[in-house]
Amino acid sequence: MTEFDDIRPYRDDEVRPILDRLLADPELIDAVTRLKFSKLHSWLGWLLKPLVRSKLTQQLASIHDVQGLQSVVEKYMSGMMSTRVKDLTVSGLEKLDKHSAYLFISNHRDITMDPAFVNWVLYHNDYNTLRIAIGDNLLTKPFVSDLMRLNKSFIVNRSAKAPREKLKAAKHLSAYIYHSIVNENANIWIAQREGRAKDGKDKTNSAVLGMIMLNKPKSETLADYAKKLRIVPVSISYELDPCDAAKARELYLHRTEGSYQKEEHEDVRSIAMGIAGNKGNIHLAFGDVLDGDYQDTDELVAAMDHQILGNYVLHATNCFAYEMLHGVVPNVNYSAKNIAYDPIPLAAERAEFVARINAIPAEQRDIALGIYANPVVSKLAEC
């Protein structure tokens, strides 16, 4: 037993027994079958599920450690990207040392794809892959928890209710993050806020940075402690959000009914939707290490937001939505090529986007447009 056994990812020696348990889990086999054969599952599931189990057993037969498992995950990611991503562009990675560990703090749009794309980029550029923070609220099924921890995820305790229990969990998590980076030279990914920015407004929650600093000794300044963690802000932007209609519906119900009650396992369905849906072009921007003389977490939050918003790469869809919502052509640049936005040569792409928005119920369309337009609002405010 070690201090962090309750939240840490699985070790190499645990991989094979966990894989064998997963392969025997009918819920996992059903989930994979639904994902791979969404149109055939309902009437041919009885035939497909044994085939899926057999194929998975074959693919995982020689896997005995985390690195081996991640090579399999990479193949699944590669297959998804070949059909669901137009292009993935990257900036800023060359500034980071391959032999150092970093605390990557990212804006948050998709439950699993945000860290998955950061991991993909690190993996293919010979950097160490991530230990990924994931809330225990997402681990509603045992097989999901096992899959996440096999792929180097660690658990954030969000189920604690009593103030003392919440503080204890936060201190434990803060110590684990420090231990991973400083003692084990392991990269960490955590979102800038709890939950996705469903409205498209990326804003760091000061409570996240407050949690990270809980492990700081009283004798050490916040700036010195932050430098040890080598915090790197990360901006990820998607041309298309596979969950845009679902997010618009949730925000609409919040607005009209005052609350929104998630259905059982709704987050698991959002994960599947985010993986399977078309994402268009994606840009991943790695910022500079935060090494200023920060006096408090508010200054750290301001530095974080400045980089995340400043490095965020807009897509044409963001500009279309802003124009449709505000009736004005935004004076911004878009794409990894940093092109000045001009709607005239993009008529065909705009028509596709309009059709996508029109497929959403009429009363929810302005909210859906806001999801795409708000990054333009943030960019204009930053300028």
Buried (B, 14 or more C-beta within 10 A) or exposed (E): EEEBEEBBBBEEEBBBEBBEEBBEBEEBBBBBBBBBBEEEBEEEBEEBBEBBBEEBEEEBEEBBEBEBBBEBBBEBBEEBBEEBBEEBBBBBBEEBEEEEBBBBBBBBBBBBBBBBBBBBBBBEEEBBBBBBBBBBBBBEBEBBBBBBBBBBBBBBBBEBEEEEEBEEBBEBBBBBBBBBBBEEEBBBBBBBBBEBBBBBBBBBBBEBBBBBBBBBEEEEEBBEBBBEBBBBBBBBBBBBBBBBBBBBBBBBBBEEEEEEEEEEEEBBBBBBBBBBBBBBBBBBBBBBBBEBEBEEBEBBBBBBBBBBBBBBBBBBBBBBBBBBBEEEEBEBBBBBEEEEBEBEEBEEBBEEBEEBBEEBEEEBBBBBBBBBBBBBBBBEEEE
